[in-house]
Amino acid sequence: MAKGKDVRVIVILECTNCVQNGVNNGVNKESTGISRYITQKNRHNTPSRLDLKKFCRYCHKHTIHGEIKK
């Protein structure tokens, strides 16, 4: 009796400030990576992408972390 689609899904939140500043391209030499958090959300209550304000250890401040695709 397995469910077809689970209501709660695991999502990954990524710092939007680090991504915009081009950390992957090596433009910002001060930070060494991108802050990511793993959390869960209810698919029925929040069908759109999730945006939360979390602490980024590379920016050293609270920034918006947006849901990314796995």
C-alpha positions as CSV (number, residue, x, y, z in Angstrom):
1,M,0.0,0.0,0.0
2,A,2.5,2.6,-1.1
3,K,1.3,6.2,-1.8
4,G,1.6,7.6,-5.3
5,K,2.9,11.0,-4.3
6,D,4.0,12.0,-0.8
7,V,2.5,15.1,0.6
8,R,5.8,16.2,2.3
9,V,8.8,16.6,0.0
10,I,12.4,17.4,0.7
11,V,13.6,20.7,-0.8
12,I,17.1,22.3,-1.0
13,L,17.4,26.0,-0.2
14,E,20.3,27.9,-1.8
15,C,21.6,31.5,-1.0
16,T,20.4,33.8,-3.8
17,N,23.1,36.4,-2.9
18,C,26.0,34.0,-3.4
19,V,24.6,32.8,-6.7
20,Q,24.1,36.4,-8.0
21,N,27.6,37.5,-7.0
22,G,29.1,34.7,-9.1
23,V,30.7,32.5,-6.5
24,N,30.7,29.5,-8.9
25,N,32.7,31.6,-11.5
26,G,35.4,32.6,-9.0
27,V,34.5,36.3,-9.1
28,N,34.1,36.7,-5.3
29,K,37.4,35.4,-3.8
30,E,36.3,36.1,-0.2
31,S,33.6,33.3,-0.1
32,T,34.5,29.7,-0.9
33,G,31.1,28.3,-1.6
34,I,27.3,28.6,-1.6
35,S,25.2,28.2,1.5
36,R,22.6,25.5,1.3
37,Y,19.9,24.2,3.6
38,I,17.8,21.0,3.4
39,T,14.2,21.2,4.7
40,Q,10.7,19.8,4.0
41,K,7.6,21.4,2.7
42,N,4.0,20.4,2.3
43,R,3.2,20.1,-1.4
44,H,-0.5,20.8,-1.0
45,N,-0.1,23.9,1.2
46,T,2.8,25.5,-0.7
47,P,2.8,24.4,-4.4
48,S,5.0,27.3,-5.4
49,R,8.8,27.6,-4.8
50,L,9.8,28.3,-1.2
51,D,11.8,31.4,-0.2
52,L,13.1,31.7,3.4
53,K,15.4,34.1,5.1
54,K,18.3,32.1,6.5
55,F,21.9,32.8,7.7
56,C,24.6,32.5,5.0
57,R,27.9,31.5,6.5
58,Y,29.8,32.8,3.4
59,C,28.1,36.2,3.3
60,H,28.1,36.5,7.1
61,K,24.5,37.8,7.2
62,H,20.9,36.8,6.8
63,T,19.9,36.5,3.2
64,I,17.0,35.1,1.1
65,H,17.5,31.4,0.4
66,G,15.3,30.1,-2.5
67,E,14.3,26.6,-3.4
68,I,16.3,24.9,-6.2
69,K,15.7,21.9,-8.4
70,K,17.3,18.6,-7.3
